[in-house]
Amino acid sequence: MDQDWIVTLAAPTKWAPQIPIASEGGSGTLVPDISVELDDLDEALRRVRALQLVVEYGPTSEPWHVRRFYVRDPLGRLVNILVHE
């Protein structure tokens, strides 16, 4: 993936780790410390809310076909939780 604000490097295998290099988080957001892709964003959101963590962004569907939200982990790191649509 190569957009104006992010380039993602990945091996051509299905479950390969990806390395994004970003100047922003997309849609004017901060660059997250880590991104985690899941199968069920609604379940992740339910669990985050059950833990009473604050969702800092989203959930939203982005123009690049990703649905996501941001939350901070207990150490304050910004985590981008996402699914591809």
PyMOL Python script that loads the backbone (N, CA, C, O; Angstrom):
from pymol import cmd

cmd.read_pdbstr("""\
ATOM      1  N   MET A   1       0.860  -1.174   0.000  1.00  0.00           N
ATOM      2  CA  MET A   1       0.000   0.000   0.000  1.00  0.00           C
ATOM      3  C   MET A   1       0.898   1.225   0.000  1.00  0.00           C
ATOM      4  O   MET A   1       1.834   1.313   0.794  1.00  0.00           O
ATOM      5  N   ASP A   2       0.623   2.146  -0.865  1.00  0.00           N
ATOM      6  CA  ASP A   2       1.391   3.378  -0.957  1.00  0.00           C
ATOM      7  C   ASP A   2       0.427   4.525  -1.191  1.00  0.00           C
ATOM      8  O   ASP A   2      -0.136   4.672  -2.276  1.00  0.00           O
ATOM      9  N   GLN A   3       0.243   5.342  -0.152  1.00  0.00           N
ATOM     10  CA  GLN A   3      -0.573   6.532  -0.262  1.00  0.00           C
ATOM     11  C   GLN A   3       0.328   7.727   0.038  1.00  0.00           C
ATOM     12  O   GLN A   3       1.520   7.546   0.286  1.00  0.00           O
ATOM     13  N   ASP A   4      -0.201   8.907   0.022  1.00  0.00           N
ATOM     14  CA  ASP A   4       0.633  10.087   0.262  1.00  0.00           C
ATOM     15  C   ASP A   4       1.237  10.095   1.656  1.00  0.00           C
ATOM     16  O   ASP A   4       2.328  10.635   1.846  1.00  0.00           O
ATOM     17  N   TRP A   5       0.565   9.518   2.625  1.00  0.00           N
ATOM     18  CA  TRP A   5       0.991   9.617   4.016  1.00  0.00           C
ATOM     19  C   TRP A   5       1.475   8.305   4.621  1.00  0.00           C
ATOM     20  O   TRP A   5       1.966   8.301   5.750  1.00  0.00           O
ATOM     21  N   ILE A   6       1.351   7.186   3.895  1.00  0.00           N
ATOM     22  CA  ILE A   6       1.790   5.886   4.415  1.00  0.00           C
ATOM     23  C   ILE A   6       2.257   4.978   3.286  1.00  0.00           C
ATOM     24  O   ILE A   6       1.692   4.960   2.193  1.00  0.00           O
ATOM     25  N   VAL A   7       3.305   4.231   3.590  1.00  0.00           N
ATOM     26  CA  VAL A   7       3.772   3.148   2.729  1.00  0.00           C
ATOM     27  C   VAL A   7       3.829   1.914   3.613  1.00  0.00           C
ATOM     28  O   VAL A   7       4.395   1.962   4.705  1.00  0.00           O
ATOM     29  N   THR A   8       3.249   0.804   3.154  1.00  0.00           N
ATOM     30  CA  THR A   8       3.275  -0.436   3.920  1.00  0.00           C
ATOM     31  C   THR A   8       4.104  -1.465   3.177  1.00  0.00           C
ATOM     32  O   THR A   8       3.858  -1.747   2.005  1.00  0.00           O
ATOM     33  N   LEU A   9       5.083  -2.021   3.862  1.00  0.00           N
ATOM     34  CA  LEU A   9       5.946  -3.045   3.296  1.00  0.00           C
ATOM     35  C   LEU A   9       5.525  -4.395   3.874  1.00  0.00           C
ATOM     36  O   LEU A   9       5.330  -4.517   5.084  1.00  0.00           O
ATOM     37  N   ALA A  10       5.386  -5.403   3.024  1.00  0.00           N
ATOM     38  CA  ALA A  10       4.980  -6.731   3.485  1.00  0.00           C
ATOM     39  C   ALA A  10       5.497  -7.792   2.534  1.00  0.00           C
ATOM     40  O   ALA A  10       5.687  -7.550   1.342  1.00  0.00           O
ATOM     41  N   ALA A  11       5.719  -8.973   3.088  1.00  0.00           N
ATOM     42  CA  ALA A  11       6.083 -10.125   2.264  1.00  0.00           C
ATOM     43  C   ALA A  11       4.838 -10.582   1.507  1.00  0.00           C
ATOM     44  O   ALA A  11       3.721 -10.287   1.932  1.00  0.00           O
ATOM     45  N   PRO A  12       5.008 -11.293   0.400  1.00  0.00           N
ATOM     46  CA  PRO A  12       3.850 -11.692  -0.418  1.00  0.00           C
ATOM     47  C   PRO A  12       3.061 -12.888   0.130  1.00  0.00           C
ATOM     48  O   PRO A  12       2.227 -13.441  -0.588  1.00  0.00           O
ATOM     49  N   THR A  13       3.296 -13.291   1.351  1.00  0.00           N
ATOM     50  CA  THR A  13       2.539 -14.401   1.921  1.00  0.00           C
ATOM     51  C   THR A  13       1.320 -13.875   2.655  1.00  0.00           C
ATOM     52  O   THR A  13       1.266 -12.700   3.018  1.00  0.00           O
ATOM     53  N   LYS A  14       0.335 -14.747   2.875  1.00  0.00           N
ATOM     54  CA  LYS A  14      -0.952 -14.324   3.442  1.00  0.00           C
ATOM     55  C   LYS A  14      -0.832 -13.739   4.847  1.00  0.00           C
ATOM     56  O   LYS A  14      -1.463 -12.721   5.128  1.00  0.00           O
ATOM     57  N   TRP A  15      -0.054 -14.339   5.734  1.00  0.00           N
ATOM     58  CA  TRP A  15      -0.004 -13.910   7.139  1.00  0.00           C
ATOM     59  C   TRP A  15       1.311 -13.230   7.499  1.00  0.00           C
ATOM     60  O   TRP A  15       1.750 -13.304   8.647  1.00  0.00           O
ATOM     61  N   ALA A  16       1.931 -12.581   6.552  1.00  0.00           N
ATOM     62  CA  ALA A  16       3.211 -11.934   6.802  1.00  0.00           C
ATOM     63  C   ALA A  16       3.042 -10.667   7.638  1.00  0.00           C
ATOM     64  O   ALA A  16       2.059  -9.944   7.476  1.00  0.00           O
ATOM     65  N   PRO A  17       3.989 -10.399   8.526  1.00  0.00           N
ATOM     66  CA  PRO A  17       3.960  -9.110   9.230  1.00  0.00           C
ATOM     67  C   PRO A  17       4.098  -7.968   8.227  1.00  0.00           C
ATOM     68  O   PRO A  17       4.685  -8.131   7.157  1.00  0.00           O
ATOM     69  N   GLN A  18       3.560  -6.837   8.583  1.00  0.00           N
ATOM     70  CA  GLN A  18       3.646  -5.655   7.737  1.00  0.00           C
ATOM     71  C   GLN A  18       4.373  -4.556   8.495  1.00  0.00           C
ATOM     72  O   GLN A  18       4.243  -4.445   9.714  1.00  0.00           O
ATOM     73  N   ILE A  19       5.130  -3.752   7.779  1.00  0.00           N
ATOM     74  CA  ILE A  19       5.822  -2.617   8.382  1.00  0.00           C
ATOM     75  C   ILE A  19       5.327  -1.349   7.700  1.00  0.00           C
ATOM     76  O   ILE A  19       5.669  -1.095   6.546  1.00  0.00           O
ATOM     77  N   PRO A  20       4.521  -0.546   8.405  1.00  0.00           N
ATOM     78  CA  PRO A  20       4.069   0.718   7.828  1.00  0.00           C
ATOM     79  C   PRO A  20       5.033   1.852   8.199  1.00  0.00           C
ATOM     80  O   PRO A  20       5.573   1.895   9.304  1.00  0.00           O
ATOM     81  N   ILE A  21       5.227   2.744   7.266  1.00  0.00           N
ATOM     82  CA  ILE A  21       6.020   3.951   7.496  1.00  0.00           C
ATOM     83  C   ILE A  21       5.086   5.109   7.189  1.00  0.00           C
ATOM     84  O   ILE A  21       4.684   5.311   6.043  1.00  0.00           O
ATOM     85  N   ALA A  22       4.739   5.878   8.241  1.00  0.00           N
ATOM     86  CA  ALA A  22       3.680   6.880   8.096  1.00  0.00           C
ATOM     87  C   ALA A  22       4.109   8.242   8.622  1.00  0.00           C
ATOM     88  O   ALA A  22       4.866   8.345   9.587  1.00  0.00           O
ATOM     89  N   SER A  23       3.611   9.280   7.967  1.00  0.00           N
ATOM     90  CA  SER A  23       3.825  10.649   8.433  1.00  0.00           C
ATOM     91  C   SER A  23       2.646  11.150   9.262  1.00  0.00           C
ATOM     92  O   SER A  23       2.751  12.169   9.944  1.00  0.00           O
ATOM     93  N   GLU A  24       1.519  10.430   9.203  1.00  0.00           N
ATOM     94  CA  GLU A  24       0.332  10.703  10.020  1.00  0.00           C
ATOM     95  C   GLU A  24      -0.454   9.403  10.105  1.00  0.00           C
ATOM     96  O   GLU A  24      -0.105   8.418   9.453  1.00  0.00           O
ATOM     97  N   GLY A  25      -1.510   9.398  10.904  1.00  0.00           N
ATOM     98  CA  GLY A  25      -2.296   8.192  11.081  1.00  0.00           C
ATOM     99  C   GLY A  25      -3.417   8.036  10.074  1.00  0.00           C
ATOM    100  O   GLY A  25      -4.156   7.052  10.121  1.00  0.00           O
ATOM    101  N   GLY A  26      -3.559   8.985   9.166  1.00  0.00           N
ATOM    102  CA  GLY A  26      -4.664   8.974   8.209  1.00  0.00           C
ATOM    103  C   GLY A  26      -5.844   9.745   8.753  1.00  0.00           C
ATOM    104  O   GLY A  26      -6.100   9.713   9.957  1.00  0.00           O
ATOM    105  N   SER A  27      -6.554  10.423   7.909  1.00  0.00           N
ATOM    106  CA  SER A  27      -7.697  11.261   8.295  1.00  0.00           C
ATOM    107  C   SER A  27      -7.303  12.303   9.333  1.00  0.00           C
ATOM    108  O   SER A  27      -8.125  12.714  10.152  1.00  0.00           O
ATOM    109  N   GLY A  28      -6.043  12.727   9.294  1.00  0.00           N
ATOM    110  CA  GLY A  28      -5.566  13.770  10.203  1.00  0.00           C
ATOM    111  C   GLY A  28      -5.279  13.304  11.620  1.00  0.00           C
ATOM    112  O   GLY A  28      -5.102  14.130  12.516  1.00  0.00           O
ATOM    113  N   THR A  29      -5.228  11.985  11.841  1.00  0.00           N
ATOM    114  CA  THR A  29      -4.991  11.457  13.183  1.00  0.00           C
ATOM    115  C   THR A  29      -3.496  11.328  13.468  1.00  0.00           C
ATOM    116  O   THR A  29      -2.661  11.441  12.571  1.00  0.00           O
ATOM    117  N   LEU A  30      -3.186  11.088  14.735  1.00  0.00           N
ATOM    118  CA  LEU A  30      -1.809  10.814  15.128  1.00  0.00           C
ATOM    119  C   LEU A  30      -1.349   9.476  14.546  1.00  0.00           C
ATOM    120  O   LEU A  30      -2.170   8.618  14.223  1.00  0.00           O
ATOM    121  N   VAL A  31      -0.040   9.307  14.416  1.00  0.00           N
ATOM    122  CA  VAL A  31       0.509   8.027  13.986  1.00  0.00           C
ATOM    123  C   VAL A  31       0.421   7.067  15.174  1.00  0.00           C
ATOM    124  O   VAL A  31       0.974   7.358  16.235  1.00  0.00           O
ATOM    125  N   PRO A  32      -0.263   5.927  15.018  1.00  0.00           N
ATOM    126  CA  PRO A  32      -0.354   4.993  16.143  1.00  0.00           C
ATOM    127  C   PRO A  32       0.987   4.329  16.419  1.00  0.00           C
ATOM    128  O   PRO A  32       1.840   4.223  15.538  1.00  0.00           O
ATOM    129  N   ASP A  33       1.155   3.886  17.660  1.00  0.00           N
ATOM    130  CA  ASP A  33       2.369   3.156  18.021  1.00  0.00           C
ATOM    131  C   ASP A  33       2.351   1.747  17.444  1.00  0.00           C
ATOM    132  O   ASP A  33       3.399   1.183  17.129  1.00  0.00           O
ATOM    133  N   ILE A  34       1.160   1.185  17.310  1.00  0.00           N
ATOM    134  CA  ILE A  34       1.014  -0.150  16.743  1.00  0.00           C
ATOM    135  C   ILE A  34      -0.377  -0.263  16.122  1.00  0.00           C
ATOM    136  O   ILE A  34      -1.328   0.367  16.584  1.00  0.00           O
ATOM    137  N   SER A  35      -0.481  -1.067  15.077  1.00  0.00           N
ATOM    138  CA  SER A  35      -1.776  -1.378  14.464  1.00  0.00           C
ATOM    139  C   SER A  35      -2.003  -2.874  14.578  1.00  0.00           C
ATOM    140  O   SER A  35      -1.088  -3.670  14.371  1.00  0.00           O
ATOM    141  N   VAL A  36      -3.236  -3.249  14.910  1.00  0.00           N
ATOM    142  CA  VAL A  36      -3.598  -4.652  15.052  1.00  0.00           C
ATOM    143  C   VAL A  36      -4.825  -4.901  14.188  1.00  0.00           C
ATOM    144  O   VAL A  36      -5.873  -4.287  14.386  1.00  0.00           O
ATOM    145  N   GLU A  37      -4.682  -5.811  13.225  1.00  0.00           N
ATOM    146  CA  GLU A  37      -5.809  -6.170  12.370  1.00  0.00           C
ATOM    147  C   GLU A  37      -6.517  -7.386  12.944  1.00  0.00           C
ATOM    148  O   GLU A  37      -5.882  -8.384  13.286  1.00  0.00           O
ATOM    149  N   LEU A  38      -7.835  -7.294  13.046  1.00  0.00           N
ATOM    150  CA  LEU A  38      -8.658  -8.355  13.619  1.00  0.00           C
ATOM    151  C   LEU A  38      -9.702  -8.824  12.617  1.00  0.00           C
ATOM    152  O   LEU A  38      -9.882  -8.220  11.559  1.00  0.00           O
ATOM    153  N   ASP A  39     -10.378  -9.897  12.958  1.00  0.00           N
ATOM    154  CA  ASP A  39     -11.497 -10.387  12.151  1.00  0.00           C
ATOM    155  C   ASP A  39     -12.811  -9.733  12.549  1.00  0.00           C
ATOM    156  O   ASP A  39     -13.701  -9.591  11.710  1.00  0.00           O
ATOM    157  N   ASP A  40     -12.956  -9.326  13.824  1.00  0.00           N
ATOM    158  CA  ASP A  40     -14.236  -8.829  14.340  1.00  0.00           C
ATOM    159  C   ASP A  40     -14.029  -7.535  15.127  1.00  0.00           C
ATOM    160  O   ASP A  40     -13.744  -7.566  16.324  1.00  0.00           O
ATOM    161  N   LEU A  41     -14.172  -6.409  14.449  1.00  0.00           N
ATOM    162  CA  LEU A  41     -13.960  -5.118  15.091  1.00  0.00           C
ATOM    163  C   LEU A  41     -15.026  -4.828  16.138  1.00  0.00           C
ATOM    164  O   LEU A  41     -14.732  -4.225  17.171  1.00  0.00           O
ATOM    165  N   ASP A  42     -16.244  -5.245  15.887  1.00  0.00           N
ATOM    166  CA  ASP A  42     -17.322  -4.995  16.852  1.00  0.00           C
ATOM    167  C   ASP A  42     -17.058  -5.702  18.180  1.00  0.00           C
ATOM    168  O   ASP A  42     -17.322  -5.138  19.241  1.00  0.00           O
ATOM    169  N   GLU A  43     -16.546  -6.915  18.134  1.00  0.00           N
ATOM    170  CA  GLU A  43     -16.217  -7.641  19.358  1.00  0.00           C
ATOM    171  C   GLU A  43     -15.064  -6.964  20.098  1.00  0.00           C
ATOM    172  O   GLU A  43     -15.087  -6.862  21.325  1.00  0.00           O
ATOM    173  N   ALA A  44     -14.057  -6.503  19.356  1.00  0.00           N
ATOM    174  CA  ALA A  44     -12.948  -5.786  19.984  1.00  0.00           C
ATOM    175  C   ALA A  44     -13.442  -4.505  20.648  1.00  0.00           C
ATOM    176  O   ALA A  44     -13.020  -4.175  21.757  1.00  0.00           O
ATOM    177  N   LEU A  45     -14.325  -3.793  19.979  1.00  0.00           N
ATOM    178  CA  LEU A  45     -14.881  -2.561  20.530  1.00  0.00           C
ATOM    179  C   LEU A  45     -15.696  -2.861  21.794  1.00  0.00           C
ATOM    180  O   LEU A  45     -15.624  -2.117  22.772  1.00  0.00           O
ATOM    181  N   ARG A  46     -16.461  -3.940  21.771  1.00  0.00           N
ATOM    182  CA  ARG A  46     -17.233  -4.333  22.949  1.00  0.00           C
ATOM    183  C   ARG A  46     -16.311  -4.598  24.134  1.00  0.00           C
ATOM    184  O   ARG A  46     -16.593  -4.171  25.253  1.00  0.00           O
ATOM    185  N   ARG A  47     -15.213  -5.299  23.887  1.00  0.00           N
ATOM    186  CA  ARG A  47     -14.262  -5.615  24.959  1.00  0.00           C
ATOM    187  C   ARG A  47     -13.560  -4.367  25.484  1.00  0.00           C
ATOM    188  O   ARG A  47     -13.363  -4.220  26.690  1.00  0.00           O
ATOM    189  N   VAL A  48     -13.187  -3.479  24.587  1.00  0.00           N
ATOM    190  CA  VAL A  48     -12.552  -2.217  24.994  1.00  0.00           C
ATOM    191  C   VAL A  48     -13.494  -1.423  25.887  1.00  0.00           C
ATOM    192  O   VAL A  48     -13.082  -0.896  26.920  1.00  0.00           O
ATOM    193  N   ARG A  49     -14.744  -1.341  25.493  1.00  0.00           N
ATOM    194  CA  ARG A  49     -15.728  -0.596  26.302  1.00  0.00           C
ATOM    195  C   ARG A  49     -16.002  -1.291  27.629  1.00  0.00           C
ATOM    196  O   ARG A  49     -16.200  -0.621  28.643  1.00  0.00           O
ATOM    197  N   ALA A  50     -16.018  -2.621  27.643  1.00  0.00           N
ATOM    198  CA  ALA A  50     -16.220  -3.363  28.890  1.00  0.00           C
ATOM    199  C   ALA A  50     -15.087  -3.092  29.881  1.00  0.00           C
ATOM    200  O   ALA A  50     -15.299  -3.098  31.094  1.00  0.00           O
ATOM    201  N   LEU A  51     -13.890  -2.855  29.356  1.00  0.00           N
ATOM    202  CA  LEU A  51     -12.746  -2.507  30.208  1.00  0.00           C
ATOM    203  C   LEU A  51     -12.722  -1.026  30.573  1.00  0.00           C
ATOM    204  O   LEU A  51     -11.836  -0.567  31.293  1.00  0.00           O
ATOM    205  N   GLN A  52     -13.704  -0.287  30.068  1.00  0.00           N
ATOM    206  CA  GLN A  52     -13.844   1.149  30.308  1.00  0.00           C
ATOM    207  C   GLN A  52     -12.644   1.958  29.805  1.00  0.00           C
ATOM    208  O   GLN A  52     -12.264   2.971  30.391  1.00  0.00           O
ATOM    209  N   LEU A  53     -12.063   1.480  28.702  1.00  0.00           N
ATOM    210  CA  LEU A  53     -11.003   2.237  28.044  1.00  0.00           C
ATOM    211  C   LEU A  53     -11.649   3.290  27.158  1.00  0.00           C
ATOM    212  O   LEU A  53     -12.744   3.087  26.634  1.00  0.00           O
ATOM    213  N   VAL A  54     -10.975   4.398  26.999  1.00  0.00           N
ATOM    214  CA  VAL A  54     -11.496   5.502  26.196  1.00  0.00           C
ATOM    215  C   VAL A  54     -11.110   5.301  24.732  1.00  0.00           C
ATOM    216  O   VAL A  54      -9.931   5.168  24.405  1.00  0.00           O
ATOM    217  N   VAL A  55     -12.103   5.280  23.866  1.00  0.00           N
ATOM    218  CA  VAL A  55     -11.851   5.232  22.423  1.00  0.00           C
ATOM    219  C   VAL A  55     -11.528   6.658  21.988  1.00  0.00           C
ATOM    220  O   VAL A  55     -12.359   7.557  22.119  1.00  0.00           O
ATOM    221  N   GLU A  56     -10.318   6.859  21.470  1.00  0.00           N
ATOM    222  CA  GLU A  56      -9.866   8.200  21.113  1.00  0.00           C
ATOM    223  C   GLU A  56     -10.240   8.609  19.693  1.00  0.00           C
ATOM    224  O   GLU A  56     -10.241   9.797  19.369  1.00  0.00           O
ATOM    225  N   TYR A  57     -10.553   7.645  18.856  1.00  0.00           N
ATOM    226  CA  TYR A  57     -10.922   7.931  17.472  1.00  0.00           C
ATOM    227  C   TYR A  57     -11.773   6.781  16.976  1.00  0.00           C
ATOM    228  O   TYR A  57     -11.454   5.615  17.207  1.00  0.00           O
ATOM    229  N   GLY A  58     -12.864   7.116  16.290  1.00  0.00           N
ATOM    230  CA  GLY A  58     -13.709   6.095  15.692  1.00  0.00           C
ATOM    231  C   GLY A  58     -14.689   5.506  16.681  1.00  0.00           C
ATOM    232  O   GLY A  58     -14.908   6.061  17.758  1.00  0.00           O
ATOM    233  N   PRO A  59     -15.275   4.388  16.315  1.00  0.00           N
ATOM    234  CA  PRO A  59     -14.993   3.612  15.107  1.00  0.00           C
ATOM    235  C   PRO A  59     -15.492   4.322  13.854  1.00  0.00           C
ATOM    236  O   PRO A  59     -16.513   5.009  13.863  1.00  0.00           O
ATOM    237  N   THR A  60     -14.749   4.134  12.795  1.00  0.00           N
ATOM    238  CA  THR A  60     -15.099   4.780  11.533  1.00  0.00           C
ATOM    239  C   THR A  60     -14.625   3.937  10.354  1.00  0.00           C
ATOM    240  O   THR A  60     -13.678   3.160  10.474  1.00  0.00           O
ATOM    241  N   SER A  61     -15.286   4.098   9.231  1.00  0.00           N
ATOM    242  CA  SER A  61     -14.858   3.486   7.970  1.00  0.00           C
ATOM    243  C   SER A  61     -14.073   4.523   7.189  1.00  0.00           C
ATOM    244  O   SER A  61     -14.573   5.611   6.901  1.00  0.00           O
ATOM    245  N   GLU A  62     -12.846   4.180   6.849  1.00  0.00           N
ATOM    246  CA  GLU A  62     -11.952   5.101   6.154  1.00  0.00           C
ATOM    247  C   GLU A  62     -12.053   4.923   4.642  1.00  0.00           C
ATOM    248  O   GLU A  62     -12.465   3.863   4.172  1.00  0.00           O
ATOM    249  N   PRO A  63     -11.680   5.951   3.876  1.00  0.00           N
ATOM    250  CA  PRO A  63     -11.761   5.872   2.413  1.00  0.00           C
ATOM    251  C   PRO A  63     -10.863   4.795   1.800  1.00  0.00           C
ATOM    252  O   PRO A  63     -11.083   4.394   0.657  1.00  0.00           O
ATOM    253  N   TRP A  64      -9.860   4.322   2.537  1.00  0.00           N
ATOM    254  CA  TRP A  64      -8.954   3.294   2.012  1.00  0.00           C
ATOM    255  C   TRP A  64      -9.411   1.888   2.425  1.00  0.00           C
ATOM    256  O   TRP A  64      -8.602   0.964   2.502  1.00  0.00           O
ATOM    257  N   HIS A  65     -10.713   1.737   2.690  1.00  0.00           N
ATOM    258  CA  HIS A  65     -11.368   0.445   2.914  1.00  0.00           C
ATOM    259  C   HIS A  65     -10.919  -0.257   4.198  1.00  0.00           C
ATOM    260  O   HIS A  65     -10.726  -1.473   4.227  1.00  0.00           O
ATOM    261  N   VAL A  66     -10.760   0.533   5.247  1.00  0.00           N
ATOM    262  CA  VAL A  66     -10.440   0.030   6.575  1.00  0.00           C
ATOM    263  C   VAL A  66     -11.470   0.598   7.547  1.00  0.00           C
ATOM    264  O   VAL A  66     -11.791   1.786   7.496  1.00  0.00           O
ATOM    265  N   ARG A  67     -11.980  -0.244   8.421  1.00  0.00           N
ATOM    266  CA  ARG A  67     -12.816   0.212   9.527  1.00  0.00           C
ATOM    267  C   ARG A  67     -11.962   0.090  10.775  1.00  0.00           C
ATOM    268  O   ARG A  67     -11.321  -0.941  10.982  1.00  0.00           O
ATOM    269  N   ARG A  68     -11.937   1.144  11.633  1.00  0.00           N
ATOM    270  CA  ARG A  68     -10.983   1.138  12.732  1.00  0.00           C
ATOM    271  C   ARG A  68     -11.400   2.047  13.873  1.00  0.00           C
ATOM    272  O   ARG A  68     -12.326   2.850  13.763  1.00  0.00           O
ATOM    273  N   PHE A  69     -10.672   1.887  14.979  1.00  0.00           N
ATOM    274  CA  PHE A  69     -10.738   2.828  16.087  1.00  0.00           C
ATOM    275  C   PHE A  69      -9.383   2.849  16.777  1.00  0.00           C
ATOM    276  O   PHE A  69      -8.579   1.928  16.636  1.00  0.00           O
ATOM    277  N   TYR A  70      -9.148   3.937  17.536  1.00  0.00           N
ATOM    278  CA  TYR A  70      -7.921   4.100  18.313  1.00  0.00           C
ATOM    279  C   TYR A  70      -8.258   4.001  19.792  1.00  0.00           C
ATOM    280  O   TYR A  70      -9.293   4.491  20.244  1.00  0.00           O
ATOM    281  N   VAL A  71      -7.371   3.363  20.530  1.00  0.00           N
ATOM    282  CA  VAL A  71      -7.471   3.286  21.982  1.00  0.00           C
ATOM    283  C   VAL A  71      -6.045   3.306  22.532  1.00  0.00           C
ATOM    284  O   VAL A  71      -5.103   2.926  21.837  1.00  0.00           O
ATOM    285  N   ARG A  72      -5.890   3.746  23.770  1.00  0.00           N
ATOM    286  CA  ARG A  72      -4.565   3.702  24.406  1.00  0.00           C
ATOM    287  C   ARG A  72      -4.466   2.483  25.309  1.00  0.00           C
ATOM    288  O   ARG A  72      -5.410   2.146  26.023  1.00  0.00           O
ATOM    289  N   ASP A  73      -3.312   1.825  25.269  1.00  0.00           N
ATOM    290  CA  ASP A  73      -3.095   0.697  26.163  1.00  0.00           C
ATOM    291  C   ASP A  73      -2.776   1.224  27.567  1.00  0.00           C
ATOM    292  O   ASP A  73      -2.635   2.434  27.741  1.00  0.00           O
ATOM    293  N   PRO A  74      -2.660   0.358  28.559  1.00  0.00           N
ATOM    294  CA  PRO A  74      -2.410   0.837  29.927  1.00  0.00           C
ATOM    295  C   PRO A  74      -1.121   1.639  30.098  1.00  0.00           C
ATOM    296  O   PRO A  74      -0.987   2.374  31.077  1.00  0.00           O
ATOM    297  N   LEU A  75      -0.173   1.517  29.175  1.00  0.00           N
ATOM    298  CA  LEU A  75       1.069   2.294  29.244  1.00  0.00           C
ATOM    299  C   LEU A  75       1.000   3.592  28.441  1.00  0.00           C
ATOM    300  O   LEU A  75       1.979   4.334  28.358  1.00  0.00           O
ATOM    301  N   GLY A  76      -0.170   3.857  27.850  1.00  0.00           N
ATOM    302  CA  GLY A  76      -0.356   5.096  27.110  1.00  0.00           C
ATOM    303  C   GLY A  76      -0.023   5.031  25.635  1.00  0.00           C
ATOM    304  O   GLY A  76      -0.065   6.056  24.955  1.00  0.00           O
ATOM    305  N   ARG A  77       0.305   3.858  25.119  1.00  0.00           N
ATOM    306  CA  ARG A  77       0.608   3.711  23.687  1.00  0.00           C
ATOM    307  C   ARG A  77      -0.681   3.752  22.883  1.00  0.00           C
ATOM    308  O   ARG A  77      -1.692   3.175  23.283  1.00  0.00           O
ATOM    309  N   LEU A  78      -0.639   4.437  21.747  1.00  0.00           N
ATOM    310  CA  LEU A  78      -1.805   4.561  20.886  1.00  0.00           C
ATOM    311  C   LEU A  78      -1.907   3.330  19.985  1.00  0.00           C
ATOM    312  O   LEU A  78      -0.991   3.037  19.217  1.00  0.00           O
ATOM    313  N   VAL A  79      -3.034   2.609  20.088  1.00  0.00           N
ATOM    314  CA  VAL A  79      -3.240   1.371  19.354  1.00  0.00           C
ATOM    315  C   VAL A  79      -4.358   1.575  18.323  1.00  0.00           C
ATOM    316  O   VAL A  79      -5.456   2.022  18.657  1.00  0.00           O
ATOM    317  N   ASN A  80      -4.060   1.244  17.090  1.00  0.00           N
ATOM    318  CA  ASN A  80      -5.010   1.306  15.973  1.00  0.00           C
ATOM    319  C   ASN A  80      -5.572  -0.102  15.797  1.00  0.00           C
ATOM    320  O   ASN A  80      -4.851  -1.013  15.391  1.00  0.00           O
ATOM    321  N   ILE A  81      -6.857  -0.280  16.101  1.00  0.00           N
ATOM    322  CA  ILE A  81      -7.519  -1.574  15.956  1.00  0.00           C
ATOM    323  C   ILE A  81      -8.325  -1.513  14.657  1.00  0.00           C
ATOM    324  O   ILE A  81      -9.124  -0.593  14.482  1.00  0.00           O
ATOM    325  N   LEU A  82      -8.135  -2.470  13.741  1.00  0.00           N
ATOM    326  CA  LEU A  82      -8.744  -2.332  12.424  1.00  0.00           C
ATOM    327  C   LEU A  82      -9.153  -3.656  11.803  1.00  0.00           C
ATOM    328  O   LEU A  82      -8.679  -4.727  12.184  1.00  0.00           O
ATOM    329  N   VAL A  83     -10.047  -3.545  10.838  1.00  0.00           N
ATOM    330  CA  VAL A  83     -10.378  -4.633   9.921  1.00  0.00           C
ATOM    331  C   VAL A  83     -10.411  -4.043   8.521  1.00  0.00           C
ATOM    332  O   VAL A  83     -10.780  -2.883   8.336  1.00  0.00           O
ATOM    333  N   HIS A  84     -10.028  -4.837   7.544  1.00  0.00           N
ATOM    334  CA  HIS A  84     -10.189  -4.417   6.154  1.00  0.00           C
ATOM    335  C   HIS A  84     -11.624  -4.710   5.736  1.00  0.00           C
ATOM    336  O   HIS A  84     -12.170  -5.767   6.051  1.00  0.00           O
ATOM    337  N   GLU A  85     -12.224  -3.771   5.029  1.00  0.00           N
ATOM    338  CA  GLU A  85     -13.616  -3.931   4.578  1.00  0.00           C
ATOM    339  C   GLU A  85     -13.651  -4.471   3.157  1.00  0.00           C
ATOM    340  O   GLU A  85     -14.730  -4.674   2.600  1.00  0.00           O
TER     341      GLU A  85
END
""", "prot")
cmd.dss("prot")
cmd.show_as("cartoon", "prot")
cmd.util.cbc("prot")
cmd.orient("prot")
